[in-house]
Amino acid sequence: MLFPDLWSHPADIVTQKKNEGKPIFPFLVFTAAESHFLVAQAATLGIGSGANAHYQEGIKHAMRLWGVSDADAATYLAKSQWDH
């Protein structure tokens, strides 16, 4: 059974733009890189695990966002040190 009061409903501006085939929000609000960095930080504080893996994924996503090639990102990460 679903309880529709337990989640929010999108505003008309969101659904109208989507139905018109236009971007809902043309700006970056929260990137994949940011989410990986936050999970990595939480893991260093004892909440969850995989800090190093999430940190590296954050670096990769951030570099892609700025047009850095995957090969250059891999080279950077290979030279980086992680001390957590």
C-alpha positions, 0 to 999 in steps of 0.5 A, spaced: 500 500 500 502 506 498 501 512 502 502 519 498 502 523 504 509 520 505 513 524 499 512 530 496 509 532 489 513 536 484 511 543 483 507 545 476 513 548 473 517 542 474 512 537 470 510 543 465 517 544 463 518 536 463 512 535 458 514 541 454 521 537 453 525 543 456 530 542 461 527 542 468 533 546 471 538 548 467 543 549 472 547 544 476 545 543 483 548 537 486 553 533 482 555 526 483 562 528 485 559 532 491 555 526 493 561 522 493 565 527 497 560 527 502 560 519 503 567 519 503 567 524 509 562 521 512 566 514 512 572 517 515 568 519 521 565 512 522 559 513 518 559 507 513 565 505 509 569 505 503 572 512 504 577 511 499 573 509 493 568 514 494 573 519 494 576 517 488 570 516 484 568 524 487 575 526 483 573 522 477 566 525 476 569 532 478 574 531 473 569 529 467 565 535 469 571 540 467 573 536 461 579 532 464 580 525 460 579 519 464 586 517 462 588 524 466 584 523 472 587 516 472 594 518 472 592 524 477 589 518 482 595 514 481 600 519 484 595 521 489 596 519 496 590 517 501 592 517 508 585 515 511 
